Amino acid sequence: MTLTTLARTLAFTAALAAMPGLAAAQSYPARPISIIVPAPPGGGIDMIARVVGEKLSASLGQPVIVDNRPGASNNLGTALLANAKPDGYTIGIVGGSHNINKFLFKNLGWDPQKSFEPIVYTHEIPLVFSVYPKIPAKTLPELVDWMKAHPDDAKVATSGRGSAQEMAAEMFRMVSGAPMLLIPYKGSSAAHPDLLAGRTVLYIDTLSAMQEQVKAGNVRAVAISTANRAKALPDVPTAQEQGFKNYDANTNGGFLAPAGTPKEIIAKLNTEINAALKQPAVRAKLEAAGIEVQGGTPQDYAALIQSDLNKWGKVVKEAGIQPE
């Protein structure tokens, strides 16, 4: 090796040493990647993790393992992600509770912004106002009128403390003035039987969880919670279309990495996940489940997180909900 060649080699090595993120990204991934899902198998974010994970495994050339870590209102798995080594080999996907739990729990052990690096915004799941069909209300204004006329019967199911369903119900109570007694359940599967039996009269649940009940006629869909109509139920008008102009609620989320993960690795994951989300088979499978596919840059997702924190923080404050 000549002195000139040796000098160039040393200079290149020194440059790589000065840019550890670049060096890591060039060899990444060299082993399997884990996706932490802070929820049980079978839900929306679990489906997204598995569908996208399969495509990532193919494009990155390494196994991608879905690691379900449910518990503590999704806080258990999210805390594990926050404390994982920031090397790109442990990432996670979160849902709507990620931007709500900050206001509901005093000692989370993680911060929705400071503890993570956003990778990509993957999904929005509209909520559908599902009414017990023997209630005569066919529209959202008619439902509000019925509740005001029957305040003792205005029992509304939610999926428990801090859930998107609870926050959506609290927001609707604020904008409508309807008397509502919120009844918490441990998830959709626990809440559905009481709605179908008429022991509750309304459940503002995710479209992915409720659309089969709607299509079967077991419940009546009177409104969609988001600003735009849902692709899976295009004939159901939004709350805004029915006069509730300030109402916009959903459960959304995306992929995150622990804070400190090299930017070059974040960029690589962002590119690969966006490519997976654009595949027609991926979009078709997720949209059939009521999941509206998103995408974009890490900065786009960071902006959404900030917007959601502002929105849900206001709802929690105005509802008088105290952190525990």
Order of alpha helices (4+ residues) and beta strands (2+ residues): alpha-alpha-beta-alpha-beta-alpha-beta-beta-alpha-beta-alpha-beta-alpha-beta-alpha-beta-beta-alpha-alpha-beta-alpha
